[in-house]
Amino acid sequence: MRGLKGSLHGSRCLQNVSSGAQCKARSYYHSNSQSLTARKHAQLASQHLPRFHRTKQPITCTAINRQMVAHEDSAVSIPLEEGLAVVPQKLSALYRFSRPHTMLGTFISVCSVSALAVGPNGWTAQALVVLLQALVPALLMNVCIVGLNQIFDVPIDKINKPYLPLASGEFSMRTGVALVVATGSLALAMGVLTNSTPLLATLLGSLLLGIAYSTDLPFLRWKQYPVIAAACILAVRAVMVQLGFFFHMKMALGSQTVAVTRPLIFAISFMLLFSVVIALFKDIPDVKGDAQEGVRTLSVRVGVKTVFWTCIVLMEVAYAGAIGVGMMSQVMWSRGIAVGAHALLGLLLFWRAKKTDLSSSPAIYRCYMFTWKLFYAEYLLIPFLC
């Protein structure tokens, strides 16, 4: 009986539990249905409200804002860092574009000839200003002329001088033309502002000869004719530079009459031979590219060895003449400098020529750069000649 009562009691409990669960389910469903109905009524009511009551509130999030600001900062900093990294490369390309060995030659020659005009005791603040008036436009014109040559020599330079910025692609052709136009125009403008006829004539004459030497136009591009090419370089380096800057300094300092001195005559004579050597020597390392492009330089026509030793003999003749001029000096210290220095330079030149491998373009180019060092050394010696 007790078991029967227990089972009846358990069944009643289960019924009560199930009925309670059903009641809860009904109440939950009823509440959900009421909430859904309320939401629908609210949506319908909001649709009938005027538009100005339905304004959207801005959603702000500090973390999101910070992330966006950080992203914008990084977007700005990345191009800035890339731009700063490019600056040294561009400066290096500009340095190579200017052909620094020619820049140094122009710098030393202008200073040396100006020192001849001033004399050992004539340096004043005015003389330094006059020197700068000549030096700055001369260097700018140098960049213009060597840049013009590179513009028209890109196919050749890709073979002979691939490190130059136009040949390597570091500078576009548009950049090269802009640099040439800018430096040439600025040099001429400075020459006009100085109101110095010798200076302006030197700058303009150098530019015109540079155009005729390099420009690939009918009746121009004189660099392909050995004699005319040598005459162009000779006219600029040996005549225009000596006379132009000498007369500029003399006239700017108030000299009424300009006399051609013995050191000036020596400088012109010596640089005539030296300029011929530079005009011939510079084509020897480029013989491969010149031959492929059809540029008939003297090195292409008669051979590297013949032109090389012709240049060495001409330079040794120049040094022998300098020793003879030095021995005629009435000043003992000037005679000692002229004779001793030129004898030493002549021996160094012969020693360097003997050890140059003529089958190697890099070796010939190093010897060519050595002749430029001798060129610089000569300009350093000229002011000491009396």
Buried (B, 14 or more C-beta within 10 A) or exposed (E): EEEEEEEEEEEEEEEEEEEEEEEEEEEEEEEEEEEEEEEEEEEEEEEEEEEEEEEEEEEEEEEEEEEEEEEEEEEEEEEEEEEEEEEEEEEEBBEBBBBEBBBBBBBBBBBBBBBBBBEEEEEEEEBEEBBEBBBBBBBBBBBBBBBBBBBBBBEBBBBBBEEBBBBBEBBEEEBBBEBBEBBBEBBBEBBBEBEBEBBBBBBBBBBEBBBBBBBEEEEBBBBBBBEBBBBBBBBBBBBBBBBBBBBBBBBBBEEEEBEEBEBBEBBBBBBBBBBBBBBBBBBBBBBEBBBEBEBEBBBBEEEBEEBBEBBBEBBBEBBEBBBEBBEEBEEEEBBEBBBEBBBEBBEBBEEBBEEBEBEEBEBBBBBBEBBBBBBBBBBEBBBBBB
